[in-house]
Amino acid sequence: MVGDKVPVAIAVRGASGHSLAHARALCSLADENGVIEMIDALRSYQLNLSVRRHFQNDEKAGFDFAVAVWHPTEGPQQFRIHSYPTLPDFAPFELHSVEFLLACGSYFDSQALFDRGILPVRGDGHIWAKTKGAEIMDLMRATKADNLPGYEGEPFYAIGGHVDLASVTAEGASIERVRVWKDRIGRKIKPEVEEPAANVAGLNRQMRRAMRRRTA
């Protein structure tokens, strides 16, 4: 999710419909009132009892956001905020400033990524994210999740559909699709039996639709 007028991007994890609507409202707030106003709104969650009550006891309304912005005076910034009391390291409803790689999913140590040729980052960082960064998402997709908030069942494959790359600069935010998997809503994700993902970086929407029709 990205802002239309201001440099804001929000990566969403949670109950899809509720979380996406929540993120969309925050991006709209930023578009209308600026990045600083949106950051202040997120900071108010910690003390706003009505906000806490709304999310605390409702797993379906829960959210987990990674937020990237270009602050008008302080430059690029990254934050994490969520509503789940069971997540380690980050207290719920607090806007946490983070200066390191932030991943909501399987974690791979640096040596494992070096061994696979994904690290180090070389050349243009945007090109690396479109290629090697998408490979990291392939690895995460192939790893069963066991740490989702509110879930106590057996681990399962949780990453599906597609990969979008959001970029935030002083000029604004943009988003492009770089991976598409042949998952179907309502069916289990089974990466171990699927064909290789389609690399759609650089294709426009019409071209992606045509490709999906050919491979359906």
N, C-alpha and C positions, 0 to 999 in steps of 0.2 A: 504494500500500500504506500503510495507516495503523494505528496502535496502537488496540486496543480500550479500553484503560484509561488510557493516558497520551498527552500531546500530541506525537506523532511521526508524520511522513509521509515516505515514501521513494519518489521517482520513479526508475524502473528503466529502464536501457538495457542490452541484452546478449542473450545466448541466452535466450529467454523463460522456458523451464521452469526452468533452473538459477538464473537471476538472481532470478526471482520467489520461488523457494523460499528463496534466500539472504536476500532482503529480508524475507520472512515470518518467518524465524527471528530476525532482528534486532528486528522489531517485538514478537515474543513475548518476547524477552529484556528489552526495555524494559517490557512489561506486567508481567512477573514481578519485575523488579529495579529498575526506574526508568530515567529518561532518562540520568542520569549514568553508570550502569553500561553502558548501550549505547554511549555516546560513548567511554568508556574502552576498551571492546572494539574499537571501530573504530580507535582510536589504537594499539592493540597490533599491528595488522596490519603496521605498518612494520618491527617487530622480530621478528615471529613467523615463523620460517623455514618451518615446516610450512604455514602459510597461504599464504605466497608461492609455495612449490613447488606447492601444489595448483592455484593459478590461473595462474601465470606461463606455463606451456607448454600450456595448454588453452584455446583460443579459445572452445570451447563452454561452458566454466565461467566465462568472463570476466564481469565486471560493471562497471557505471558507475552510481553512485548520486548523486542529489542528495537531501540529507537535511535536512528542516526539523524543528526541535524548539522546544518552549517550556521552556527551562531553569528549574528551580524557583527559582533565585536570580538568574539573569542575564537572564531573559526570552527573547524570540525569537532564534533562531540558525539559520544555514544553513551546510551543509557540502557538500563534494564529495569523493568517494573513488572510485577505479577501479583496475583491474588491468592496464590496457593501456599498455605502454611507448611506443607510438607516438602517444599523445595529447599535443598541445602544452599548455604553460602549467601543467599540473598533474602533478606526479610521481606515479607509481603507488604504491599502498599507503599513501599519506600522507593523513591526514585534514586537508583544507584548509578553513579557515574563510573564507567568502565573504560580502561585504556588498553585492554588486551583483546585478543580474539574471543568473541562471544559466540558460542554454539549451543543451540537448544536441540540436543540430540546426542548421538554417539560421539565419544571423544577419541581422537587418535593422537598419540604422542608424536612429537616432532621426528623422532627416529624412524617410526613406522612410515611417515610421509616422505622422509628422505629416501628410505629403502624403495619406495614405489616411484621415485622420481618426481614427486609432486612439489616438494621443497628442494632447494630454496626458491623464493620468488625471484624471477629474472625478467628484466625488461619492463615493458608496460604493465602496470598492475591491473589495469582494466582487462587487458587481453588475458593475463594470467587467471583472473577470476572467471572469465568466460570459458576457459579450457580446463585448467588444473583445478580451479575452485569447483567446477561442475563435476570433476572426477571425485572430489571429496564427497559431494552429495551422493554420487553413485555408491561409494563405500558405506555411507551412513544408511542409505536405503537398504543395502544388503545385510545390515546388522539389526537384529531384533531389539525392540525397545522394551525396557523393563522399569523405566523411571518416570512414567507419565503420571502427573498429579491425579489422585483419586482412583487410580487403577491398581487392583491387587491380584489380577489374574496372571496367566502365563504370558511370557514375553511374546511379542508379535511384531511383524513388519509394519512400520507406521509412516514411512515417507513414500508418497505416491503422487501421481498426477503430472506434475511438471516442476521445473526449477526456474524461478525468475531472478534476474540480477538487477538489483536496484543500485543506482549510483547517485551520490549526493555531492554537489560542488557548490561554490559560492553563487553560481548562476541559477541553480535549481536542482530538481531531482528528476530522474528518468528511470524507466524500468523496461527490461527486455527479456524475452523468454529464451532460455539457452538449452533446455532439455524438455522432452516430452516422453512420458511413459504410457504404455497402453493399458492403464488401469481403468476399471469401470466402477462407478459409484455403486455402493451396496455389495461389492464383492471383495473378498480378501486380497490383499497385495501379496503377490508371489514372485519376487524377483528371481528366485532360483530356477524358474521354468520359463522365463520370458526371453524374448529376443533383445538384442542390444538396444539401448535407448536411442532415440533420434536426436541428433545434434542440430538444433534449429537456430543456432546463433546466426544473426544476419538475415534471417528470413522475415518478411513482413507477414501480417495476419492472413492475407489471402493465400500466400504461398504455404503457410503452415496448414491451413484448412485443406488445401489441395493435397498436401503430403499425407494428412490423416485419412483422406478419402482413398488414396492409393493403397494405404497399408491396413485399412480396416478389414 
